[in-house]
Amino acid sequence: MSSWVDSAKWAKYLSKEGCPVCNQTPETRPPAERLIADLRVTRFIADRDTCLKGHCCLVLKPHVIEIYDLSDEDSTAFMCDVRVASLALKNVTGAVKLNYEIHGNTIPHMHMHLWPRQIGDRFENGPIDWRSKTPKTYEDGEFEAFIERMKTGILDRFTAKPTVISHKISSTSFLRHARGFLEALRLLAAAPKSPPAAATALLAAHSLEIGLKAFLLQIGWDEKRVKSLGHDLVKAWRCAQQNGLPVAADPPRWYKTLSSAHDKPFIARYARNNTGLVVPAIAELVRDIGGLLDQVGREIVNRGGTV
């Protein structure tokens, strides 16, 4: 049923104050509804009174009508919730295909239905008719068991042991990451508001540190020796210069300032009371660090490496 045929009801439902979903309480929610998980921006639920086993629903926590009403952050989080929920549903039901539906014609608060399709299900070769829902879809105890398996499936998604991939560090990987930090700095430079000095310093210093270490790896330093430099940018600069990087013997003043904030006591990372941090204009940092990384890249190539 489309609620908009009653204009007064529709206008009420469109507002957060009049939205039936926003104003639900645990006591007023449908008695057959069960919560599977509280995800990033959605409540993941299922209802015993449905027309197809395994039917679940993701209900937005904020009052949202259309997808375009979501902020960039919430739209990303919503799709993450869809991924987590759909994977759990696929694993629990063994569905041959999942169907995803967003309507909101009866209650416009945004929600997504997830339907696990099976070979030979009652809606094969046709659309799902949710109006044919019945309390007899599940046998006694079957719905409760399904909810518990879904909860376990969601929990497994968040508690799975991470896969650790070991790899040998290289000048190529280090320079790639250095350029990645520089690109982040470049994006900050284009932002309408000036970023905090500590954020600028942290990105700039990381880019410089691993950029210079990329050069040292290329000339034969091993991982242990590179790590021994710690976060001392001045020491890294002088080691690189003494081993053939064509830069001045003494780093510029702005570079030394970054080094003092990047190395112990790590002022750029761990703010302290009454500590000020002054860094060059971000556009100048992008220019100067970019020039240094380009020089490192040329030296790596000249010594037989790849960038």
Steps between C-alpha positions, in 0.01 A plus 500: 500500500627848410454735793526809280135454395428655841687830472470585870636161608779521243606845617510372857706193409756713313594682818715344770245603762221313322702207365371165636850351482676784683240497774504126561607372840590143596147470638326622183702309242323210322496197733636270229797727428847402623820703502794320341762773537555870554725595209665830409196695382232232490306260718512153344171324574283208395129428549343162551187608312642508150438340164846352446741330739810702572346836419684776690499877502754778554331803655686832500557646847486864383173626351569475127249483215713461187852373433608845388407632846788305652823682575814371329609342828164333565462375142838328527409355838163382363664303220741350753197386701346351185820306432521362854131408516481346153811287552364363827162429338664324205711283731211409730237427233717376214288716267551459128447877470418791729240762404525855632198730513447858616142627481369713784155546347314412819748652747751727324777454760774337292555127543633220282343154474733205446339191350696173471382321186504123470447265211131413502393770748137609487579813295723339240451659156319794654532793741480457875155589632559610858122535553476122512692489829385245753599386851521149358811562289721357774450176691504507882843610623631551147489880505679523837772267372537715187544816710772337711688382189478849354634655819791259492556576131519874568727448801735281296532781248641731766704252704673306224875486546674740263712358223860608536685524171874505540701671229849631451521877516643670194592841368205477261242439773649769724500764227144406405385556858696824525316628194174385655558721805594785267175456308307521828689821576412633155131431563520691828658791315194514274254494790295818566623520862860490615576167671645483852876546510549163672318314220705680236825427684417133548423437133798700380743333737381147415539574131854628551604218733400209282604681183858534625494145635394384153829638366700331776332166428590532133871549577508183707393582853304217661179535698675492838737779405220715360297452818798608710448855372172517687307816412801732495450681169827694526698179546317338207574804280873500583533122452333527159716799401823329610406194295440680174162677507569837332371735771667763717711369786284684753121477472295821482360663812137394435619139470674518838181641654303202369765263629480644851121447501517154339770349720490456878301627689272480192335839536312464169332182623453553871394853581627656822377804686666829411668351194481693175580357158577725205536341156551653156205575274354170385536589130872556554532166678328321212735666252822434692418144610382419148833621362696290750297184425547555127875517562487180705305332220759597239784371718321170556454456125863598433606223739291234326183524707141558396252763611 
